[in-house]
Amino acid sequence: VQLQAFGGGLVQTGGFLRLSCAESEHTTSVYTVSWFRQAPGLEREWIAGIRRSDATTYYADSVKGRFTISRDNAKNSVYLQMDSLRPEDSGSYYCALRNRALVSEIPHEYDYWGQGTLVTVSS
């Protein structure tokens, strides 16, 4: 399985971005995809996750109400709509896939990772 994340960029505080994560064909429908972010000098932080089977979504408190994760099964893609962006949302954003039915907030529990896409929110 390969993941490719894209859509990052530079945006002002209060602006929005939409990240995309394209998945290569997967042999099972029992998996979850999450977005993580990592700022320089900090640990990788789980942001949001979605189940492939029923599209149930989960969010970190820091982004709840501002970010929306969704997926398009026909396109094998997961999206992260980020609204009301803040400078503290800046960092590299990664999508990751876990071959389990449940979303996890722990990075090492994911089996596949995409490359990061950089988000910079200016104040």
Secondary structure, DSSP 8 states (H G I E B T S, - for coil): --EEEE--EEEETT--EEEEEEE---S-S--EEEEEEE-TTS--EEEEEEETTT--EEE-TTTTTTEEEEEEGGGTEEEEEE-S--GGG-EEEEEEEESSSS--S-GGG-SEE---EEEEEE-
